[in-house]
Amino acid sequence: MDKDAFEGELRLLMDDGGRSPKQVLVDLVGLVRPSVASDTGYAQERFGWLVELLEHDVQLAGRVADNLFGVLRSHSFEKLFTESGIVSTRSFWSDLVAKLNRKFLPEYYPDNDARLLLHEVFHRRTDYLWLSMLSYASWHRFVEALRKSGVPLELSGLEGAIADSLIVLAQRITAIAYEPEIDSKLPELENINSPFLELARATNKLVKARSNPASTHEVIRFEEAILGHLDRCRKLIDHIYENKDRYGVSMHFIYLIKRFEQQVERYAMLFITIWSSDRKRVDDGISNLMVHLVKVEKQRNSIRKHLHTNTRLLLYKIAVNTSKTGEHYKVANLKEYAQMFRGALGGGLVVGILACLKLGVSYLPLSPLGTAVGYSLNYAMGFVAIYMLHFTLATKQPAMTASTIAKTLANGSTDQLVTPDTLLLIRQIARSQFVSLLGNVMASLPFAWLLAASLTYIGGGHVVDAGKSVALMSDISPWTSLSLFYAAIAGVYLMLSGLIAGYYDNLILHNSFCLRVKSHRGLRRLLGERRLSRLAQYLSNNMGNIAGNVALGLFLGSTSTLGHFIGLPLDIRHVTFSAANFGIALADYPGLPSLAMVVEVAVGVFGIGLMNVVVSFGLSIAIALYSHGANPSDYLRLVRVLVLDFVRAPHQYILPLRIPRRRR
């Protein structure tokens, strides 16, 4: 369609008395809308034609303005202005269920609700894309053409709706600022002149002053005051975000702060559209507001956006707490290498005991549920013991260290995602992972063999018979079993345990757990001030990791039973436990295993360890990158850089660096 044809369509549309004003508006937008939302050039060209026609034909502009303002005047905009695109007062899960519900059964709007009008006029899901590409200059010319048509803009009724909406938003902003979870982070709110209270007062005064034509100077004074209050409100919200590492966050807190921030920004958008003295700025504000409202309404039921906007801050705080533990899992020199190796040997000894205990639980006459509980308690108590004894379980490290790496990536420049500090840190973590795996396997395999052989000698009977020995070895084989798949499942659990540890550390911080324990009167009388303080500090520092270890034990211990229950081949394989099981199998194996069997099991143990590490670290680093605001492409860039660096210098990922001695 060329320009002449467009003009003909437009005049035919405006002269058609058989259509309702709303349908005329729908068809008018349809003249500008491209068939493909990404074809923004088409929309810009059509909108330019529309503007030129209105500028050169005042009568046509008058008919367009009269039709548009009539439609706007017949609808209520308060709900659209004060609720659309702002998170509700419900919980995260309630909102998620509501969005899922609206996917199948659309929400009902009264006929005069502006939200219904918006969906009818901009009925395509992607309409906001081409709307956002219309230039400010074209939009300013469009509004000016309507102003010069002789139809007063006041007839749209929007000024009154915006004034009412500003009063509502100011009151809601003040109310949410004094929620306990918000005002505890903002000491300034104790001042009677807090910006949120002042914003509400100034808004009421401004609305009253505007109703009096003789109050021009007061209007200007209140407008300037509101701009100052808005600036202070934004700074206080920024203060909460900037200091989020000092306290934990909960999903409820995230909802509050998001609603808080969105209401302040919506207030600012509405304020600009009606009370700015700069006409061009008003026009730009109207354009921004329209595009924003169309976008948020079209994304109202987006599950992906709901999860994205509400989980990133929580994941960030969890990742930050996890990274504090991850700082301990890196090896820079030979001394740290030896320390990590000793800790891994201790962890391997504990796992050797756990493997024998698990075998004992399997011999007990328990129900499937009882067996799962026994396995889970065995794992959980063992992992907690490893943690409290300051030993090391190698495959738990990736989940703890991923966020430490992500912090260095997030702080780097966009052009150079992987900085030298990032590479150095990854090499140190890789060395710690290698030596920990080595120490775990070197300790768990012979110690499990020694325990099994000793029990056989003392008890006079075999701990495992010949068939069980072969079965234990076959369970490790990558060729005759699903050991690598089961190892991947264990890797997922390792990642989840790291998140759970970070979550509880965050929760302890957010709920002021340490201070609350210290102030417990009963415990103070029982333990005394000094002991209670030490207990509170210990629990505050360690409860997160203990919770993560217990969760990992429950996951590993119950998966096999769950698989049997639902009829799916589910189980777990952990490298240290697999090595220990191999040691137990060797203790009572009939004769000597063949070289082929030993090689097969060795390959299986290596593959299980590799899968544990790759899956747990891969998922953990992906979540950490996401929580730090990185793009998905950053993940691939990181992998590419690491592969090239490993090929160039593999020894730096395995062996410790020697620190040259200083000459005296």
C-alpha positions as CSV (number, residue, x, y, z in Angstrom):
1,M,0.0,0.0,0.0
2,D,1.4,3.4,-1.0
3,K,0.8,6.8,0.7
4,D,-2.3,7.6,-1.5
5,A,-3.9,4.3,-0.8
6,F,-3.2,4.8,2.9
7,E,-4.9,8.2,2.8
8,G,-7.9,6.7,1.1
9,E,-8.2,4.0,3.7
10,L,-7.8,6.5,6.5
11,R,-10.5,8.9,5.2
12,L,-12.9,6.0,4.5
13,L,-12.4,4.8,8.0
14,M,-13.1,8.3,9.6
15,D,-16.1,8.9,7.4
16,D,-17.7,5.5,8.1
17,G,-20.6,6.3,10.5
18,G,-21.5,2.6,10.9
19,R,-18.6,1.7,13.1
20,S,-18.4,2.3,16.8
21,P,-15.7,4.8,18.0
22,K,-13.8,1.9,19.6
23,Q,-13.8,-0.1,16.4
24,V,-12.6,3.0,14.5
25,L,-9.6,3.2,17.0
26,V,-8.9,-0.5,16.5
27,D,-8.9,-0.2,12.7
28,L,-6.8,3.0,12.9
29,V,-4.1,1.1,14.8
30,G,-4.4,-1.7,12.3
31,L,-3.5,0.7,9.5
32,V,-0.1,1.3,11.2
33,R,0.6,-2.2,12.6
34,P,3.0,-4.2,10.5
35,S,2.2,-7.8,9.6
36,V,5.4,-8.9,11.4
37,A,6.2,-7.1,14.6
38,S,9.9,-6.9,13.8
39,D,9.2,-4.9,10.6
40,T,9.6,-1.6,12.5
41,G,10.4,0.3,9.3
42,Y,6.9,-0.5,8.0
43,A,5.3,0.9,11.2
44,Q,7.5,4.0,11.2
45,E,6.6,4.7,7.6
46,R,2.8,4.3,8.1
47,F,2.9,6.4,11.3
48,G,4.8,9.1,9.4
49,W,2.1,9.1,6.7
50,L,-0.6,9.4,9.4
51,V,1.2,12.3,11.1
52,E,1.6,14.2,7.8
53,L,-2.0,13.8,6.9
54,L,-3.1,15.1,10.3
55,E,-0.7,18.1,10.1
56,H,-2.1,19.1,6.7
57,D,-5.8,18.5,7.3
58,V,-7.0,20.1,10.6
59,Q,-10.6,18.7,10.1
60,L,-9.3,15.2,9.7
61,A,-7.1,15.7,12.8
62,G,-10.2,16.9,14.6
63,R,-12.2,13.8,13.7
64,V,-9.4,11.6,14.9
65,A,-9.0,13.5,18.1
66,D,-12.7,13.6,18.8
67,N,-13.0,9.8,18.2
68,L,-9.9,9.1,20.3
69,F,-10.8,11.3,23.3
70,G,-14.4,10.0,23.2
71,V,-13.1,6.4,23.6
72,L,-10.7,7.3,26.3
73,R,-13.3,9.4,28.2
74,S,-15.7,6.4,28.3
75,H,-13.2,4.1,30.1
76,S,-11.8,4.0,33.6
77,F,-8.0,4.1,33.7
78,E,-7.2,3.9,37.5
79,K,-6.7,0.1,37.5
80,L,-4.5,0.3,34.4
81,F,-2.3,3.0,35.8
82,T,-2.0,1.7,39.4
83,E,-2.0,-2.1,39.0
84,S,-0.8,-3.2,35.5
85,G,2.8,-4.3,35.5
86,I,3.1,-4.0,39.3
87,V,3.5,-7.2,41.3
88,S,0.5,-8.1,43.4
89,T,0.2,-8.2,47.2
90,R,-0.1,-12.0,46.9
91,S,2.8,-14.5,47.3
92,F,5.1,-15.7,44.6
93,W,3.3,-19.1,44.4
94,S,-0.2,-17.6,44.5
95,D,0.8,-15.3,41.6
96,L,2.3,-18.3,39.7
97,V,-0.9,-20.3,40.1
98,A,-3.0,-17.3,39.0
99,K,-0.9,-16.8,35.9
100,L,-1.3,-20.5,35.0
101,N,-5.0,-20.2,35.6
102,R,-5.3,-17.2,33.3
103,K,-3.5,-19.1,30.5
104,F,-6.5,-21.4,30.3
105,L,-9.3,-19.0,31.5
106,P,-8.7,-15.4,30.6
107,E,-9.4,-12.7,33.2
108,Y,-12.7,-10.8,33.1
109,Y,-12.7,-7.0,32.7
110,P,-15.7,-4.8,32.9
111,D,-16.7,-3.1,29.6
112,N,-15.4,0.3,30.8
113,D,-12.1,-1.0,32.0
114,A,-9.1,0.5,30.1
115,R,-7.3,-2.8,30.4
116,L,-9.9,-4.4,28.2
117,L,-9.6,-1.4,25.8
118,L,-5.8,-1.9,25.6
119,H,-6.2,-5.6,24.8
120,E,-8.8,-4.9,22.1
121,V,-6.8,-2.1,20.4
122,F,-3.4,-3.8,20.7
123,H,-4.6,-7.3,20.3
124,R,-1.3,-8.9,19.2
125,R,1.1,-10.2,21.8
126,T,4.0,-8.4,20.1
127,D,2.5,-5.0,19.5
128,Y,4.8,-3.3,22.0
129,L,7.8,-4.2,19.8
130,W,6.8,-1.9,16.9
131,L,5.2,0.7,19.2
132,S,8.6,1.1,21.0
133,M,10.3,1.8,17.7
134,L,8.2,4.8,16.7
135,S,10.4,7.9,17.1
136,Y,9.8,10.5,19.7
137,A,9.9,13.2,17.0
138,S,7.0,11.5,15.1
139,W,5.0,11.0,18.3
140,H,5.5,14.7,19.3
141,R,4.3,15.8,15.9
142,F,1.2,13.5,16.2
143,V,0.2,14.9,19.6
144,E,0.8,18.5,18.3
145,A,-1.5,17.8,15.4
146,L,-4.2,16.7,17.8
147,R,-3.6,19.8,19.9
148,K,-4.0,22.1,16.9
149,S,-7.2,20.4,15.8
150,G,-9.3,22.5,18.1
151,V,-10.3,19.6,20.3
152,P,-9.0,20.2,23.8
153,L,-6.8,17.4,25.2
154,E,-8.7,17.8,28.5
155,L,-11.7,16.1,26.9
156,S,-9.8,12.8,27.0
157,G,-10.5,12.7,30.8
158,L,-7.0,11.4,31.4
159,E,-5.8,14.3,33.5
160,G,-8.3,13.5,36.3
161,A,-7.5,9.7,36.1
162,I,-3.8,10.4,36.3
163,A,-4.3,12.7,39.3
164,D,-6.4,10.1,41.1
165,S,-3.8,7.4,40.3
166,L,-1.0,9.5,41.6
167,I,-2.8,9.9,45.0
168,V,-3.4,6.1,45.1
169,L,0.2,5.3,44.2
170,A,1.6,7.8,46.7
171,Q,-0.4,6.2,49.5
172,R,0.6,2.7,48.5
173,I,4.3,3.7,48.3
174,T,4.1,5.1,51.8
175,A,2.4,2.0,53.2
176,I,4.9,-0.4,51.6
177,A,7.8,1.7,52.8
178,Y,6.7,1.1,56.4
179,E,6.4,-2.7,56.0
180,P,8.6,-4.3,58.7
181,E,10.9,-6.0,56.2
182,I,11.5,-2.7,54.3
183,D,11.7,0.0,57.1
184,S,14.3,-2.1,59.0
185,K,16.6,-1.5,56.1
186,L,15.8,2.2,55.9
187,P,16.7,4.0,59.2
188,E,15.8,7.3,57.6
189,L,12.1,6.3,57.8
190,E,12.1,6.9,61.5
191,N,12.4,10.6,60.6
192,I,9.0,12.3,60.4
193,N,10.1,14.0,57.2
194,S,10.8,10.7,55.3
195,P,10.5,11.2,51.5
196,F,7.7,8.7,51.2
197,L,5.5,10.5,53.7
198,E,6.4,13.8,52.1
199,L,5.6,12.4,48.6
200,A,2.1,11.6,49.7
201,R,1.6,15.0,51.4
202,A,2.9,16.9,48.4
203,T,0.8,14.9,45.9
204,N,-2.4,15.7,47.8
205,K,-1.5,19.4,48.0
206,L,-0.6,19.5,44.3
207,V,-3.9,18.0,43.2
208,K,-5.8,20.5,45.3
209,A,-3.7,23.4,44.0
210,R,-4.3,22.4,40.4
211,S,-8.0,22.6,40.9
212,N,-7.5,26.3,41.7
213,P,-6.5,28.4,38.6
214,A,-5.0,31.1,40.9
215,S,-2.5,28.7,42.5
216,T,0.1,28.7,39.7
217,H,3.0,29.4,42.0
218,E,2.0,26.8,44.5
219,V,1.7,24.2,41.7
220,I,5.2,24.9,40.5
221,R,6.5,24.7,44.1
222,F,4.8,21.4,44.7
223,E,6.0,20.0,41.4
224,E,9.6,20.8,42.3
225,A,9.1,19.3,45.8
226,I,7.7,16.1,44.3
227,L,10.7,15.7,41.9
228,G,13.0,16.0,45.0
229,H,11.0,13.5,46.9
230,L,11.1,11.0,44.0
231,D,14.8,11.4,43.8
232,R,15.2,10.6,47.5
233,C,12.9,7.6,47.2
234,R,14.9,6.2,44.3
235,K,18.1,6.6,46.3
236,L,16.7,4.8,49.3
237,I,15.6,1.9,47.0
238,D,19.1,1.9,45.5
239,H,20.5,1.8,49.1
240,I,18.5,-1.4,49.7
241,Y,19.9,-3.1,46.6
242,E,23.5,-1.9,47.1
243,N,23.5,-3.2,50.7
244,K,21.8,-6.5,50.0
245,D,24.9,-8.4,51.0
246,R,24.6,-7.2,54.5
247,Y,21.3,-9.0,55.1
248,G,19.5,-11.9,53.5
249,V,16.5,-11.8,51.3
250,S,13.3,-13.9,51.2
251,M,10.8,-14.3,48.4
252,H,8.3,-12.1,50.3
253,F,11.0,-9.4,50.7
254,I,11.7,-9.6,46.9
255,Y,8.0,-9.2,46.2
256,L,7.9,-6.2,48.5
257,I,11.0,-4.5,47.1
258,K,9.8,-5.2,43.5
259,R,6.4,-3.8,44.2
260,F,8.0,-0.8,46.0
261,E,10.3,0.0,43.1
262,Q,7.6,-0.5,40.4
263,Q,5.2,1.8,42.2
264,V,7.8,4.6,42.5
265,E,8.7,4.2,38.8
266,R,5.0,4.2,37.8
267,Y,4.4,7.3,39.8
268,A,7.3,9.0,38.1
269,M,6.0,8.0,34.6
270,L,2.5,9.3,35.3
271,F,3.8,12.5,36.9
272,I,5.8,13.4,33.8
273,T,2.9,12.9,31.4
274,I,0.7,15.5,33.1
275,W,2.7,18.0,35.1
276,S,6.0,18.6,33.3
277,S,6.3,22.2,32.1
278,D,8.2,21.0,29.0
279,R,5.6,20.0,26.3
280,K,8.0,17.8,24.4
281,R,8.9,16.0,27.6
282,V,5.2,15.4,28.3
283,D,4.7,13.9,24.8
284,D,7.7,11.7,25.3
285,G,6.3,10.6,28.6
286,I,3.0,9.7,27.1
287,S,4.7,7.6,24.5
288,N,6.8,5.8,27.1
289,L,3.8,5.2,29.3
290,M,1.8,3.8,26.4
291,V,4.5,1.4,25.3
292,H,5.2,0.4,28.8
293,L,1.6,-0.4,29.6
294,V,1.1,-2.3,26.4
295,K,4.2,-4.3,27.1
296,V,3.4,-5.2,30.7
297,E,-0.2,-6.1,29.9
298,K,1.0,-8.4,27.1
299,Q,3.5,-10.0,29.5
300,R,1.0,-10.2,32.3
301,N,0.6,-14.0,32.2
302,S,4.2,-14.8,31.3
303,I,5.5,-17.6,33.5
304,R,9.1,-17.1,32.3
305,K,9.1,-13.4,33.2
306,H,7.5,-14.1,36.5
307,L,10.3,-16.6,37.4
308,H,13.0,-14.4,35.9
309,T,12.1,-11.2,37.7
310,N,11.4,-12.7,41.1
311,T,14.2,-15.4,41.4
312,R,17.3,-13.6,40.2
313,L,17.8,-11.5,43.4
314,L,17.2,-14.6,45.6
315,L,19.6,-16.7,43.6
316,Y,22.1,-13.9,43.7
317,K,22.0,-13.8,47.5
318,I,22.2,-17.6,47.7
319,A,25.1,-17.6,45.3
320,V,26.9,-15.0,47.4
321,N,26.5,-17.0,50.6
322,T,27.7,-20.1,48.8
323,S,30.7,-18.3,47.4
324,K,31.9,-17.5,50.9
325,T,32.4,-21.2,51.4
326,G,33.8,-21.6,47.9
327,E,36.7,-19.2,48.8
328,H,38.2,-22.1,50.9
329,Y,38.2,-24.5,47.9
330,K,41.1,-23.2,45.9
331,V,44.8,-24.2,45.8
332,A,47.4,-21.6,45.0
333,N,50.6,-23.3,46.1
334,L,52.3,-26.6,47.3
335,K,51.4,-26.0,50.9
336,E,47.7,-25.5,50.2
337,Y,47.9,-28.5,47.8
338,A,49.2,-30.7,50.7
339,Q,46.5,-29.4,53.1
340,M,43.8,-30.1,50.6
341,F,45.2,-33.6,50.0
342,R,45.2,-34.4,53.8
343,G,41.6,-33.2,54.1
344,A,40.6,-35.3,51.1
345,L,42.3,-38.4,52.7
346,G,40.2,-37.8,55.9
347,G,37.0,-37.5,53.8
348,G,37.9,-40.7,52.0
349,L,38.3,-42.6,55.3
350,V,34.8,-41.4,56.4
351,V,33.3,-42.5,53.1
352,G,34.9,-45.9,53.5
353,I,33.0,-46.3,56.8
354,L,29.8,-45.0,55.2
355,A,30.0,-47.5,52.4
356,C,30.3,-50.4,54.8
357,L,27.4,-49.0,56.9
358,K,25.2,-48.6,53.8
359,L,25.9,-52.2,53.0
360,G,24.9,-53.2,56.5
361,V,21.6,-51.3,56.2
362,S,20.9,-53.1,52.9
363,Y,21.0,-56.4,54.8
364,L,18.5,-55.3,57.4
365,P,14.9,-56.6,57.1
366,L,13.4,-53.2,56.4
367,S,10.7,-52.0,54.1
368,P,11.7,-50.0,51.0
369,L,10.8,-46.8,53.0
370,G,12.9,-48.0,55.9
371,T,15.8,-48.8,53.7
372,A,15.6,-45.3,52.1
373,V,15.5,-43.7,55.6
374,G,18.5,-45.8,56.7
375,Y,20.5,-44.9,53.6
376,S,19.6,-41.2,53.9
377,L,20.6,-41.0,57.6
378,N,23.8,-42.8,56.9
379,Y,24.7,-40.3,54.1
380,A,23.6,-37.3,56.0
381,M,25.4,-38.0,59.2
382,G,28.5,-38.9,57.3
383,F,28.5,-35.7,55.2
384,V,27.9,-33.6,58.4
385,A,30.8,-35.5,60.1
386,I,33.1,-34.7,57.1
387,Y,32.2,-31.1,57.3
388,M,32.5,-30.8,61.1
389,L,35.9,-32.6,61.0
390,H,37.1,-30.1,58.4
391,F,37.6,-32.9,55.9
392,T,36.9,-32.6,52.2
393,L,34.4,-34.4,49.9
394,A,35.7,-33.5,46.4
395,T,32.5,-33.4,44.3
396,K,30.8,-31.0,46.8
397,Q,33.4,-28.3,45.8
398,P,32.1,-27.3,42.4
399,A,28.7,-26.2,43.7
400,M,30.5,-24.1,46.3
401,T,33.1,-22.6,44.0
402,A,30.9,-21.7,41.0
403,S,29.7,-18.4,42.4
404,T,33.2,-17.4,43.4
405,I,34.1,-17.7,39.7
406,A,30.9,-15.9,38.6
407,K,31.8,-12.9,40.8
408,T,35.1,-12.4,38.9
409,L,33.2,-12.7,35.6
410,A,30.5,-10.3,36.5
411,N,33.0,-7.7,37.6
412,G,35.0,-8.0,34.4
413,S,34.4,-5.9,31.3
414,T,32.0,-6.9,28.6
415,D,34.7,-7.1,26.0
416,Q,36.8,-9.5,28.1
417,L,34.5,-11.8,30.0
418,V,37.2,-14.1,31.3
419,T,39.8,-11.9,33.0
420,P,43.3,-13.1,34.1
421,D,41.9,-13.2,37.7
422,T,39.2,-15.5,36.5
423,L,41.6,-17.9,34.8
424,L,43.9,-18.0,37.8
425,L,40.9,-18.7,40.1
426,I,39.6,-21.5,37.9
427,R,43.1,-23.1,37.7
428,Q,43.3,-23.0,41.5
429,I,39.9,-24.6,41.9
430,A,40.7,-27.2,39.3
431,R,43.9,-28.2,41.2
432,S,41.9,-28.4,44.4
433,Q,39.3,-30.6,42.7
434,F,42.0,-32.9,41.2
435,V,43.9,-33.4,44.5
436,S,40.6,-33.8,46.4
437,L,39.4,-36.5,44.1
438,L,42.8,-38.2,44.3
439,G,42.8,-38.1,48.1
440,N,39.2,-39.3,48.4
441,V,39.8,-42.3,46.1
442,M,43.2,-43.2,47.5
443,A,41.8,-43.3,51.0
444,S,38.3,-44.7,50.5
445,L,39.2,-47.7,48.3
446,P,41.9,-49.3,50.6
447,F,40.2,-48.3,53.8
448,A,36.9,-49.9,52.7
449,W,38.8,-53.0,51.6
450,L,40.5,-53.1,55.0
451,L,37.2,-52.7,56.9
452,A,35.5,-55.4,54.8
453,A,38.5,-57.8,55.2
454,S,38.6,-57.1,58.9
455,L,34.9,-57.8,59.4
456,T,35.2,-61.0,57.4
457,Y,38.2,-62.1,59.5
458,I,36.6,-61.2,62.8
459,G,33.1,-62.4,62.0
460,G,34.1,-65.5,60.3
461,G,31.7,-64.9,57.4
462,H,31.9,-62.9,54.2
463,V,30.7,-59.3,54.2
464,V,29.7,-59.8,50.6
465,D,29.4,-63.0,48.7
466,A,30.9,-63.7,45.3
467,G,27.7,-62.6,43.5
468,K,27.5,-59.4,45.4
469,S,31.2,-58.6,44.7
470,V,30.6,-59.0,41.0
471,A,27.4,-56.9,41.2
472,L,29.3,-54.1,43.0
473,M,31.9,-54.0,40.3
474,S,29.3,-54.2,37.5
475,D,27.4,-51.2,39.1
476,I,30.6,-49.2,38.4
477,S,31.1,-50.3,34.9
478,P,30.3,-47.7,32.2
479,W,29.6,-50.4,29.7
480,T,27.2,-52.8,31.5
481,S,25.4,-50.3,33.7
482,L,23.9,-46.8,33.7
483,S,26.6,-45.6,36.0
484,L,27.4,-42.4,34.1
485,F,23.7,-41.5,34.0
486,Y,23.4,-42.1,37.7
487,A,26.5,-40.0,38.2
488,A,24.8,-37.2,36.4
489,I,21.8,-37.5,38.8
490,A,24.3,-37.3,41.7
491,G,25.8,-34.2,40.1
492,V,22.3,-32.5,40.1
493,Y,22.0,-33.3,43.8
494,L,25.4,-31.9,44.5
495,M,24.4,-28.6,42.8
496,L,21.1,-28.6,44.7
497,S,22.9,-29.1,48.0
498,G,25.0,-26.1,47.3
499,L,21.9,-24.0,46.6
500,I,20.3,-25.3,49.8
501,A,23.3,-24.4,51.8
502,G,23.3,-20.9,50.4
503,Y,19.6,-20.5,50.9
504,Y,19.8,-21.4,54.6
505,D,22.8,-19.1,55.1
506,N,20.7,-16.3,53.4
507,L,17.6,-17.2,55.6
508,I,19.7,-17.1,58.8
509,L,21.0,-13.7,57.8
510,H,17.7,-12.3,56.7
511,N,15.9,-13.5,59.9
512,S,18.7,-12.1,62.2
513,F,19.1,-15.7,63.6
514,C,22.3,-14.9,65.5
515,L,20.9,-11.9,67.3
516,R,17.6,-13.7,68.1
517,V,19.5,-16.7,69.7
518,K,21.7,-14.3,71.7
519,S,18.6,-12.6,73.1
520,H,16.8,-15.8,74.1
521,R,16.3,-15.5,77.9
522,G,15.9,-19.2,78.6
523,L,19.1,-20.1,76.8
524,R,20.9,-17.2,78.4
525,R,20.0,-18.5,81.9
526,L,20.9,-22.1,80.9
527,L,24.2,-21.4,79.1
528,G,25.3,-18.0,80.2
529,E,26.1,-15.0,78.1
530,R,29.5,-16.1,76.8
531,R,28.5,-19.7,75.8
532,L,25.3,-18.6,74.3
533,S,27.1,-16.0,72.2
534,R,29.6,-18.7,70.9
535,L,26.7,-21.1,70.2
536,A,24.8,-18.4,68.3
537,Q,27.8,-17.5,66.2
538,Y,28.6,-21.2,65.5
539,L,25.1,-21.9,64.4
540,S,25.0,-18.8,62.3
541,N,28.2,-19.7,60.5
542,N,27.5,-23.4,60.0
543,M,23.8,-24.1,59.8
544,G,23.7,-23.5,56.1
545,N,26.4,-26.0,55.3
546,I,24.9,-28.5,57.7
547,A,21.5,-28.1,56.1
548,G,23.1,-28.6,52.6
549,N,24.9,-31.8,53.7
550,V,21.7,-33.2,55.3
551,A,19.8,-32.4,52.1
552,L,22.4,-34.1,50.0
553,G,22.2,-37.2,52.2
554,L,18.4,-37.3,51.8
555,F,18.7,-37.0,48.0
556,L,21.3,-39.7,47.6
557,G,19.7,-42.1,50.0
558,S,16.1,-41.9,48.7
559,T,16.7,-41.9,44.9
560,S,16.9,-45.6,44.4
561,T,13.7,-46.2,46.4
562,L,11.9,-43.5,44.5
563,G,13.0,-45.0,41.2
564,H,11.6,-48.4,42.2
565,F,8.3,-46.7,43.4
566,I,7.7,-44.9,40.1
567,G,9.1,-47.6,37.8
568,L,12.0,-45.6,36.4
569,P,15.7,-46.5,36.4
570,L,16.8,-44.0,39.0
571,D,19.9,-44.3,41.2
572,I,23.0,-42.4,42.1
573,R,26.7,-43.0,41.6
574,H,29.3,-40.9,43.6
575,V,33.0,-41.3,42.7
576,T,34.2,-41.7,46.3
577,F,31.5,-44.2,47.2
578,S,32.1,-46.1,44.0
579,A,35.8,-46.4,44.8
580,A,34.9,-47.6,48.3
581,N,32.4,-50.2,46.9
582,F,35.2,-51.4,44.6
583,G,37.4,-51.9,47.7
584,I,34.6,-53.8,49.5
585,A,34.1,-56.0,46.4
586,L,37.9,-56.8,46.2
587,A,37.9,-58.0,49.9
588,D,35.6,-60.9,49.1
589,Y,36.1,-61.4,45.4
590,P,36.6,-65.0,44.4
591,G,40.2,-65.1,43.3
592,L,41.9,-62.1,41.6
593,P,39.8,-59.9,39.2
594,S,41.0,-59.9,35.6
595,L,43.0,-57.0,34.2
596,A,40.0,-56.2,31.9
597,M,37.7,-56.0,34.9
598,V,40.1,-53.7,36.8
599,V,40.5,-51.4,33.8
600,E,36.7,-51.4,33.3
601,V,36.1,-50.4,36.9
602,A,38.9,-47.8,36.8
603,V,37.4,-46.2,33.7
604,G,34.0,-46.3,35.5
605,V,35.3,-44.6,38.6
606,F,37.0,-41.9,36.4
607,G,33.9,-41.4,34.4
608,I,31.7,-41.2,37.5
609,G,34.0,-38.6,39.0
610,L,34.1,-36.6,35.8
611,M,30.3,-36.7,35.4
612,N,29.8,-35.7,39.1
613,V,32.1,-32.7,38.6
614,V,31.0,-31.6,35.2
615,V,27.2,-31.7,35.9
616,S,27.4,-30.1,39.4
617,F,29.9,-27.5,38.3
618,G,28.1,-26.8,35.0
619,L,24.7,-26.3,36.6
620,S,26.1,-24.3,39.4
621,I,28.1,-21.9,37.2
622,A,25.1,-21.4,35.0
623,I,22.9,-20.4,37.9
624,A,25.7,-18.2,39.4
625,L,26.1,-16.5,36.0
626,Y,22.4,-16.0,35.7
627,S,22.1,-14.6,39.2
628,H,24.9,-12.1,38.4
629,G,23.1,-10.8,35.4
630,A,25.2,-12.5,32.7
631,N,23.9,-13.6,29.3
632,P,23.5,-17.2,28.2
633,S,26.2,-16.6,25.5
634,D,28.7,-15.8,28.3
635,Y,28.5,-19.4,29.4
636,L,29.6,-20.7,26.0
637,R,32.4,-18.0,25.9
638,L,33.6,-19.2,29.2
639,V,33.7,-22.9,28.1
640,R,35.6,-22.0,24.9
641,V,38.2,-19.9,26.8
642,L,38.7,-22.7,29.4
643,V,39.2,-25.4,26.8
644,L,41.8,-23.4,24.9
645,D,43.6,-22.5,28.1
646,F,43.6,-26.2,29.3
647,V,45.0,-27.3,25.9
648,R,47.7,-24.7,26.2
649,A,48.7,-25.4,29.8
650,P,47.1,-28.6,31.2
651,H,49.7,-28.9,34.0
652,Q,48.4,-25.7,35.6
653,Y,45.0,-27.4,36.2
654,I,46.5,-30.4,37.9
655,L,49.8,-29.5,39.6
656,P,50.6,-26.9,42.2
657,L,52.7,-23.9,41.3
658,R,56.0,-23.6,43.0
659,I,56.7,-20.3,44.8
660,P,60.4,-19.4,44.3
661,R,62.3,-18.9,47.5
662,R,63.6,-15.4,48.2
663,R,67.4,-15.0,48.2
664,R,68.8,-13.9,51.5
